[in-house]
Amino acid sequence: MPKIVDWDARRDEILAATWRVIARDGISGATIRAIAREADCSRGILGHYFQDKDDILGSALVLSHRRVGARMTAAAAGLAGLAALREVMLEALPLDDVRDLEAQIEISFWGRALGNADLRELQHSEFERFCGRLRAHLQEAAGLGELSEDCDLDLATHQLVVLIDGLSAERVMYPDRVSPQRQTQMLDRLLRSFQPTRSSQTSALG
């Protein structure tokens, strides 16, 4: 009887192997040969799933983002406004080994995308997708009266993304300098800066 192959599972295994190679050897070390060796398959097998190295790298990035997105959805289930946004943000920050690896992969792609128009366009579309998610949570928070009246949603969205990117880069380069506690503290301070001050709440009630 011929062996039954779960093509989707095998593809995901190859992409997981790609993540491990990038985290260990950097984006330049993620060669077709290195990925095939890590995935315990031949280069020919890779050709059944992907067109070339850039296709593998782009697919690895997208799959990583989709898995993070699924975690965000699960973490924010049943919550609304700033409470939901905080859970989404916590899933995006490098707070444990899994998210550290995701940060390493993300940072590694930045340099690669500078010299590759297709990867750069892919990253831009992924960036816009994530920004849309954050802004939707902020919009909901505004509707719930959780944000100050002068809170600029576009600026707030940008601040949240910059916080993620900055902390991710620092965590990759200087892990001892950016503890999970420090990251959470910075996130909570930023979220509080979006909220009405006590004086404005008091005047509104009066």
C-alpha atoms as an extended CHARMM CRD file, in Angstrom:
* protein
*
       206  EXT
         1         1  MET       CA              0.0000000000        0.0000000000        0.0000000000  PROA      1               0.0000000000
         2         2  PRO       CA              1.4340000000        3.4210000000       -0.9150000000  PROA      2               0.0000000000
         3         3  LYS       CA              2.3590000000        5.7080000000        1.9540000000  PROA      3               0.0000000000
         4         4  ILE       CA             -0.2380000000        8.3870000000        2.6360000000  PROA      4               0.0000000000
         5         5  VAL       CA              1.3370000000       11.8170000000        3.0040000000  PROA      5               0.0000000000
         6         6  ASP       CA             -0.3730000000       14.6930000000        4.7850000000  PROA      6               0.0000000000
         7         7  TRP       CA              0.8190000000       17.4370000000        2.4520000000  PROA      7               0.0000000000
         8         8  ASP       CA             -0.3100000000       20.3430000000        4.6200000000  PROA      8               0.0000000000
         9         9  ALA       CA              1.3460000000       18.8730000000        7.7200000000  PROA      9               0.0000000000
        10        10  ARG       CA              4.5760000000       18.1790000000        5.8050000000  PROA      10              0.0000000000
        11        11  ARG       CA              4.6080000000       21.7360000000        4.4730000000  PROA      11              0.0000000000
        12        12  ASP       CA              4.2100000000       23.0920000000        7.9900000000  PROA      12              0.0000000000
        13        13  GLU       CA              7.0550000000       20.8490000000        9.1780000000  PROA      13              0.0000000000
        14        14  ILE       CA              9.3190000000       22.3320000000        6.5090000000  PROA      14              0.0000000000
        15        15  LEU       CA              8.3480000000       25.8620000000        7.5510000000  PROA      15              0.0000000000
        16        16  ALA       CA              8.9640000000       25.0270000000       11.2160000000  PROA      16              0.0000000000
        17        17  ALA       CA             12.4000000000       23.7530000000       10.1990000000  PROA      17              0.0000000000
        18        18  THR       CA             12.9470000000       27.0290000000        8.3510000000  PROA      18              0.0000000000
        19        19  TRP       CA             12.1930000000       28.9850000000       11.5450000000  PROA      19              0.0000000000
        20        20  ARG       CA             14.7250000000       26.9190000000       13.4780000000  PROA      20              0.0000000000
        21        21  VAL       CA             17.4250000000       27.4990000000       10.8670000000  PROA      21              0.0000000000
        22        22  ILE       CA             16.7770000000       31.2690000000       10.8320000000  PROA      22              0.0000000000
        23        23  ALA       CA             16.8510000000       31.4590000000       14.6210000000  PROA      23              0.0000000000
        24        24  ARG       CA             20.0880000000       29.4630000000       14.7960000000  PROA      24              0.0000000000
        25        25  ASP       CA             21.9980000000       30.6490000000       11.7330000000  PROA      25              0.0000000000
        26        26  GLY       CA             20.3220000000       33.8920000000       10.7090000000  PROA      26              0.0000000000
        27        27  ILE       CA             18.5070000000       34.6720000000        7.4810000000  PROA      27              0.0000000000
        28        28  SER       CA             21.7100000000       34.3250000000        5.4250000000  PROA      28              0.0000000000
        29        29  GLY       CA             22.2010000000       30.8250000000        6.7870000000  PROA      29              0.0000000000
        30        30  ALA       CA             18.7200000000       29.7180000000        5.7500000000  PROA      30              0.0000000000
        31        31  THR       CA             19.8520000000       28.1020000000        2.5100000000  PROA      31              0.0000000000
        32        32  ILE       CA             17.8440000000       25.5110000000        0.6210000000  PROA      32              0.0000000000
        33        33  ARG       CA             20.3830000000       22.8860000000        1.6770000000  PROA      33              0.0000000000
        34        34  ALA       CA             20.2400000000       23.8940000000        5.3520000000  PROA      34              0.0000000000
        35        35  ILE       CA             16.4410000000       23.9140000000        5.3820000000  PROA      35              0.0000000000
        36        36  ALA       CA             16.2530000000       20.5170000000        3.6730000000  PROA      36              0.0000000000
        37        37  ARG       CA             18.7390000000       19.0630000000        6.1600000000  PROA      37              0.0000000000
        38        38  GLU       CA             16.8330000000       20.5060000000        9.1260000000  PROA      38              0.0000000000
        39        39  ALA       CA             13.5300000000       19.2000000000        7.7370000000  PROA      39              0.0000000000
        40        40  ASP       CA             15.1100000000       15.7920000000        7.0130000000  PROA      40              0.0000000000
        41        41  CYS       CA             14.1110000000       15.8390000000        3.3700000000  PROA      41              0.0000000000
        42        42  SER       CA             15.7200000000       16.2760000000       -0.0490000000  PROA      42              0.0000000000
        43        43  ARG       CA             15.9360000000       19.5160000000       -1.9920000000  PROA      43              0.0000000000
        44        44  GLY       CA             13.6640000000       17.8920000000       -4.5340000000  PROA      44              0.0000000000
        45        45  ILE       CA             10.9570000000       17.4710000000       -1.9030000000  PROA      45              0.0000000000
        46        46  LEU       CA             11.1760000000       21.1710000000       -1.1210000000  PROA      46              0.0000000000
        47        47  GLY       CA             10.5180000000       21.8280000000       -4.7940000000  PROA      47              0.0000000000
        48        48  HSD       CA              7.1710000000       20.0490000000       -4.5050000000  PROA      48              0.0000000000
        49        49  TYR       CA              5.9770000000       22.6250000000       -1.9820000000  PROA      49              0.0000000000
        50        50  PHE       CA              7.7860000000       25.8640000000       -2.8140000000  PROA      50              0.0000000000
        51        51  GLN       CA              8.9910000000       27.6680000000       -5.9290000000  PROA      51              0.0000000000
        52        52  ASP       CA             12.2700000000       28.9090000000       -4.4730000000  PROA      52              0.0000000000
        53        53  LYS       CA             13.9610000000       30.1380000000       -1.2990000000  PROA      53              0.0000000000
        54        54  ASP       CA             12.0340000000       33.4130000000       -1.2250000000  PROA      54              0.0000000000
        55        55  ASP       CA              8.7750000000       31.4490000000       -1.4350000000  PROA      55              0.0000000000
        56        56  ILE       CA              9.8650000000       29.3810000000        1.5810000000  PROA      56              0.0000000000
        57        57  LEU       CA             10.8600000000       32.4590000000        3.5780000000  PROA      57              0.0000000000
        58        58  GLY       CA              7.6870000000       34.3590000000        2.7240000000  PROA      58              0.0000000000
        59        59  SER       CA              5.5380000000       31.3530000000        3.5770000000  PROA      59              0.0000000000
        60        60  ALA       CA              7.3610000000       30.9320000000        6.8950000000  PROA      60              0.0000000000
        61        61  LEU       CA              6.6750000000       34.5690000000        7.7480000000  PROA      61              0.0000000000
        62        62  VAL       CA              2.9750000000       34.3500000000        6.8700000000  PROA      62              0.0000000000
        63        63  LEU       CA              2.4690000000       31.0860000000        8.7700000000  PROA      63              0.0000000000
        64        64  SER       CA              4.1800000000       32.5870000000       11.8050000000  PROA      64              0.0000000000
        65        65  HSD       CA              1.8460000000       35.5750000000       11.6490000000  PROA      65              0.0000000000
        66        66  ARG       CA             -1.2400000000       33.3830000000       11.2520000000  PROA      66              0.0000000000
        67        67  ARG       CA             -0.3170000000       31.3300000000       14.2940000000  PROA      67              0.0000000000
        68        68  VAL       CA              0.2580000000       34.4760000000       16.3250000000  PROA      68              0.0000000000
        69        69  GLY       CA             -3.0860000000       35.7980000000       15.0660000000  PROA      69              0.0000000000
        70        70  ALA       CA             -4.8510000000       32.6260000000       16.1860000000  PROA      70              0.0000000000
        71        71  ARG       CA             -3.3370000000       33.0200000000       19.6600000000  PROA      71              0.0000000000
        72        72  MET       CA             -4.4800000000       36.6340000000       19.7600000000  PROA      72              0.0000000000
        73        73  THR       CA             -8.0340000000       35.6760000000       18.8560000000  PROA      73              0.0000000000
        74        74  ALA       CA             -8.1180000000       33.0000000000       21.5510000000  PROA      74              0.0000000000
        75        75  ALA       CA             -6.5900000000       35.3000000000       24.1950000000  PROA      75              0.0000000000
        76        76  ALA       CA             -9.0380000000       38.1390000000       23.4820000000  PROA      76              0.0000000000
        77        77  ALA       CA            -12.1370000000       35.9230000000       23.3430000000  PROA      77              0.0000000000
        78        78  GLY       CA            -14.8920000000       37.2910000000       25.5720000000  PROA      78              0.0000000000
        79        79  LEU       CA            -13.0850000000       40.5940000000       26.1240000000  PROA      79              0.0000000000
        80        80  ALA       CA            -13.6460000000       44.0360000000       24.6160000000  PROA      80              0.0000000000
        81        81  GLY       CA            -11.9260000000       47.3810000000       24.2190000000  PROA      81              0.0000000000
        82        82  LEU       CA             -8.6280000000       47.9360000000       26.0160000000  PROA      82              0.0000000000
        83        83  ALA       CA             -8.8350000000       44.5960000000       27.8360000000  PROA      83              0.0000000000
        84        84  ALA       CA             -8.9270000000       42.7640000000       24.5010000000  PROA      84              0.0000000000
        85        85  LEU       CA             -6.2400000000       45.0120000000       23.0460000000  PROA      85              0.0000000000
        86        86  ARG       CA             -3.9160000000       44.2970000000       25.9740000000  PROA      86              0.0000000000
        87        87  GLU       CA             -4.2260000000       40.5400000000       25.4510000000  PROA      87              0.0000000000
        88        88  VAL       CA             -3.5420000000       40.9410000000       21.7260000000  PROA      88              0.0000000000
        89        89  MET       CA             -0.4600000000       43.0110000000       22.4540000000  PROA      89              0.0000000000
        90        90  LEU       CA              0.8580000000       40.5040000000       24.9890000000  PROA      90              0.0000000000
        91        91  GLU       CA              0.7580000000       37.8010000000       22.3260000000  PROA      91              0.0000000000
        92        92  ALA       CA              2.8180000000       40.0240000000       20.0100000000  PROA      92              0.0000000000
        93        93  LEU       CA              5.5690000000       40.7940000000       22.5310000000  PROA      93              0.0000000000
        94        94  PRO       CA              8.5580000000       38.4390000000       23.0520000000  PROA      94              0.0000000000
        95        95  LEU       CA              7.5870000000       37.2980000000       26.5330000000  PROA      95              0.0000000000
        96        96  ASP       CA              8.6280000000       33.6260000000       26.3920000000  PROA      96              0.0000000000
        97        97  ASP       CA             10.7000000000       31.1750000000       24.3320000000  PROA      97              0.0000000000
        98        98  VAL       CA              8.0710000000       30.7590000000       21.6200000000  PROA      98              0.0000000000
        99        99  ARG       CA              7.5890000000       34.4940000000       21.1600000000  PROA      99              0.0000000000
       100       100  ASP       CA             11.3510000000       35.0590000000       21.3840000000  PROA      100             0.0000000000
       101       101  LEU       CA             11.7440000000       32.7910000000       18.3490000000  PROA      101             0.0000000000
       102       102  GLU       CA              8.9960000000       34.6540000000       16.5150000000  PROA      102             0.0000000000
       103       103  ALA       CA             10.7850000000       37.9310000000       17.2390000000  PROA      103             0.0000000000
       104       104  GLN       CA             14.0650000000       36.5260000000       15.9180000000  PROA      104             0.0000000000
       105       105  ILE       CA             12.3620000000       35.4450000000       12.7070000000  PROA      105             0.0000000000
       106       106  GLU       CA             10.6450000000       38.8170000000       12.2840000000  PROA      106             0.0000000000
       107       107  ILE       CA             13.8360000000       40.8110000000       12.8350000000  PROA      107             0.0000000000
       108       108  SER       CA             15.7700000000       38.5520000000       10.4690000000  PROA      108             0.0000000000
       109       109  PHE       CA             13.2750000000       39.2760000000        7.7120000000  PROA      109             0.0000000000
       110       110  TRP       CA             13.7520000000       43.0270000000        7.9410000000  PROA      110             0.0000000000
       111       111  GLY       CA             17.2240000000       42.9530000000        6.4260000000  PROA      111             0.0000000000
       112       112  ARG       CA             16.2150000000       40.4370000000        3.7900000000  PROA      112             0.0000000000
       113       113  ALA       CA             13.1970000000       42.5020000000        2.7470000000  PROA      113             0.0000000000
       114       114  LEU       CA             15.3390000000       45.6080000000        2.1670000000  PROA      114             0.0000000000
       115       115  GLY       CA             16.8410000000       43.9850000000       -0.8930000000  PROA      115             0.0000000000
       116       116  ASN       CA             13.8280000000       42.0090000000       -2.0590000000  PROA      116             0.0000000000
       117       117  ALA       CA             10.7820000000       43.8240000000       -3.4360000000  PROA      117             0.0000000000
       118       118  ASP       CA              8.4680000000       40.8060000000       -3.1840000000  PROA      118             0.0000000000
       119       119  LEU       CA              9.2920000000       40.1230000000        0.4600000000  PROA      119             0.0000000000
       120       120  ARG       CA              9.0370000000       43.8400000000        1.2260000000  PROA      120             0.0000000000
       121       121  GLU       CA              5.5730000000       43.9900000000       -0.3330000000  PROA      121             0.0000000000
       122       122  LEU       CA              4.5650000000       40.8980000000        1.6470000000  PROA      122             0.0000000000
       123       123  GLN       CA              5.7620000000       42.4590000000        4.8920000000  PROA      123             0.0000000000
       124       124  HSD       CA              3.9050000000       45.6640000000        4.1050000000  PROA      124             0.0000000000
       125       125  SER       CA              0.6360000000       43.7920000000        3.5270000000  PROA      125             0.0000000000
       126       126  GLU       CA              1.1250000000       41.8420000000        6.7680000000  PROA      126             0.0000000000
       127       127  PHE       CA              1.8720000000       45.1220000000        8.5740000000  PROA      127             0.0000000000
       128       128  GLU       CA             -1.3400000000       46.6970000000        7.2870000000  PROA      128             0.0000000000
       129       129  ARG       CA             -3.3390000000       43.6400000000        8.3230000000  PROA      129             0.0000000000
       130       130  PHE       CA             -2.0040000000       43.8080000000       11.8700000000  PROA      130             0.0000000000
       131       131  CYS       CA             -2.4770000000       47.5780000000       12.1010000000  PROA      131             0.0000000000
       132       132  GLY       CA             -6.0940000000       47.0800000000       11.0830000000  PROA      132             0.0000000000
       133       133  ARG       CA             -6.5420000000       44.6240000000       13.9210000000  PROA      133             0.0000000000
       134       134  LEU       CA             -5.0700000000       46.9770000000       16.5100000000  PROA      134             0.0000000000
       135       135  ARG       CA             -7.0610000000       49.9450000000       15.2500000000  PROA      135             0.0000000000
       136       136  ALA       CA            -10.2970000000       47.9480000000       15.4270000000  PROA      136             0.0000000000
       137       137  HSD       CA             -9.6670000000       47.2550000000       19.1150000000  PROA      137             0.0000000000
       138       138  LEU       CA             -8.9200000000       50.9420000000       19.6950000000  PROA      138             0.0000000000
       139       139  GLN       CA            -12.0940000000       51.9070000000       17.8570000000  PROA      139             0.0000000000
       140       140  GLU       CA            -14.0530000000       49.5650000000       20.0930000000  PROA      140             0.0000000000
       141       141  ALA       CA            -12.3840000000       51.0410000000       23.1800000000  PROA      141             0.0000000000
       142       142  ALA       CA            -13.3320000000       54.5310000000       22.0010000000  PROA      142             0.0000000000
       143       143  GLY       CA            -16.9400000000       53.4350000000       21.6020000000  PROA      143             0.0000000000
       144       144  LEU       CA            -16.8740000000       52.1290000000       25.1680000000  PROA      144             0.0000000000
       145       145  GLY       CA            -15.6140000000       55.4810000000       26.4440000000  PROA      145             0.0000000000
       146       146  GLU       CA            -12.2440000000       54.0450000000       27.4600000000  PROA      146             0.0000000000
       147       147  LEU       CA            -10.1420000000       56.5190000000       25.4640000000  PROA      147             0.0000000000
       148       148  SER       CA             -9.6290000000       60.2160000000       25.9230000000  PROA      148             0.0000000000
       149       149  GLU       CA            -11.5280000000       62.4140000000       23.5080000000  PROA      149             0.0000000000
       150       150  ASP       CA             -8.3170000000       63.6730000000       21.8970000000  PROA      150             0.0000000000
       151       151  CYS       CA             -6.8340000000       60.1910000000       21.3930000000  PROA      151             0.0000000000
       152       152  ASP       CA             -5.7250000000       59.9140000000       17.7570000000  PROA      152             0.0000000000
       153       153  LEU       CA             -6.4650000000       56.3110000000       16.7510000000  PROA      153             0.0000000000
       154       154  ASP       CA             -3.9860000000       56.2570000000       13.8820000000  PROA      154             0.0000000000
       155       155  LEU       CA             -1.2170000000       57.6440000000       16.0780000000  PROA      155             0.0000000000
       156       156  ALA       CA             -2.0970000000       55.2310000000       18.8900000000  PROA      156             0.0000000000
       157       157  THR       CA             -1.9760000000       52.3160000000       16.4540000000  PROA      157             0.0000000000
       158       158  HSD       CA              1.4540000000       53.4430000000       15.2800000000  PROA      158             0.0000000000
       159       159  GLN       CA              2.6860000000       53.7400000000       18.8660000000  PROA      159             0.0000000000
       160       160  LEU       CA              1.5860000000       50.1770000000       19.6170000000  PROA      160             0.0000000000
       161       161  VAL       CA              3.3740000000       48.8130000000       16.5500000000  PROA      161             0.0000000000
       162       162  VAL       CA              6.5490000000       50.7590000000       17.3500000000  PROA      162             0.0000000000
       163       163  LEU       CA              6.4500000000       49.3500000000       20.8910000000  PROA      163             0.0000000000
       164       164  ILE       CA              6.2920000000       45.8020000000       19.5250000000  PROA      164             0.0000000000
       165       165  ASP       CA              9.0330000000       46.3570000000       16.9510000000  PROA      165             0.0000000000
       166       166  GLY       CA             11.3150000000       48.1930000000       19.3590000000  PROA      166             0.0000000000
       167       167  LEU       CA             10.9840000000       45.6630000000       22.1620000000  PROA      167             0.0000000000
       168       168  SER       CA             11.3600000000       42.7660000000       19.7270000000  PROA      168             0.0000000000
       169       169  ALA       CA             14.5900000000       44.2060000000       18.3220000000  PROA      169             0.0000000000
       170       170  GLU       CA             15.9570000000       44.8750000000       21.8020000000  PROA      170             0.0000000000
       171       171  ARG       CA             14.9740000000       41.4260000000       23.0140000000  PROA      171             0.0000000000
       172       172  VAL       CA             16.8160000000       39.8180000000       20.1040000000  PROA      172             0.0000000000
       173       173  MET       CA             19.9450000000       41.9400000000       20.5620000000  PROA      173             0.0000000000
       174       174  TYR       CA             19.9740000000       42.4920000000       24.3430000000  PROA      174             0.0000000000
       175       175  PRO       CA             17.7390000000       39.8510000000       25.9830000000  PROA      175             0.0000000000
       176       176  ASP       CA             18.8580000000       40.6370000000       29.5270000000  PROA      176             0.0000000000
       177       177  ARG       CA             17.8550000000       44.2740000000       29.1160000000  PROA      177             0.0000000000
       178       178  VAL       CA             14.2420000000       43.6230000000       28.1810000000  PROA      178             0.0000000000
       179       179  SER       CA             12.6470000000       41.3190000000       30.7200000000  PROA      179             0.0000000000
       180       180  PRO       CA              9.0180000000       40.2170000000       30.3410000000  PROA      180             0.0000000000
       181       181  GLN       CA              8.1810000000       42.3710000000       33.3730000000  PROA      181             0.0000000000
       182       182  ARG       CA              9.7390000000       45.4250000000       31.7160000000  PROA      182             0.0000000000
       183       183  GLN       CA              7.8260000000       44.8010000000       28.5000000000  PROA      183             0.0000000000
       184       184  THR       CA              4.5260000000       44.4710000000       30.3200000000  PROA      184             0.0000000000
       185       185  GLN       CA              5.2310000000       47.6300000000       32.3050000000  PROA      185             0.0000000000
       186       186  MET       CA              5.8940000000       49.6160000000       29.1160000000  PROA      186             0.0000000000
       187       187  LEU       CA              2.7500000000       48.2600000000       27.4700000000  PROA      187             0.0000000000
       188       188  ASP       CA              0.5480000000       49.1360000000       30.4320000000  PROA      188             0.0000000000
       189       189  ARG       CA              1.9530000000       52.6660000000       30.6140000000  PROA      189             0.0000000000
       190       190  LEU       CA              1.2660000000       53.2050000000       26.9290000000  PROA      190             0.0000000000
       191       191  LEU       CA             -2.2960000000       51.9110000000       27.2380000000  PROA      191             0.0000000000
       192       192  ARG       CA             -2.9090000000       54.1930000000       30.2200000000  PROA      192             0.0000000000
       193       193  SER       CA             -1.7250000000       57.1590000000       28.1670000000  PROA      193             0.0000000000
       194       194  PHE       CA             -4.6780000000       56.5700000000       25.8040000000  PROA      194             0.0000000000
       195       195  GLN       CA             -7.2260000000       56.7720000000       28.6190000000  PROA      195             0.0000000000
       196       196  PRO       CA             -8.9880000000       59.8390000000       29.9920000000  PROA      196             0.0000000000
       197       197  THR       CA             -7.2870000000       61.5420000000       32.9200000000  PROA      197             0.0000000000
       198       198  ARG       CA             -9.0760000000       61.5550000000       36.2510000000  PROA      198             0.0000000000
       199       199  SER       CA             -9.6340000000       65.3030000000       36.0060000000  PROA      199             0.0000000000
       200       200  SER       CA            -11.3700000000       64.9610000000       32.6510000000  PROA      200             0.0000000000
       201       201  GLN       CA            -13.5350000000       62.1370000000       33.9820000000  PROA      201             0.0000000000
       202       202  THR       CA            -14.4910000000       64.2480000000       36.9970000000  PROA      202             0.0000000000
       203       203  SER       CA            -15.3930000000       67.2680000000       34.8710000000  PROA      203             0.0000000000
       204       204  ALA       CA            -17.4620000000       65.0790000000       32.5660000000  PROA      204             0.0000000000
       205       205  LEU       CA            -19.4100000000       63.7300000000       35.5380000000  PROA      205             0.0000000000
       206       206  GLY       CA            -19.8670000000       67.2160000000       36.9670000000  PROA      206             0.0000000000
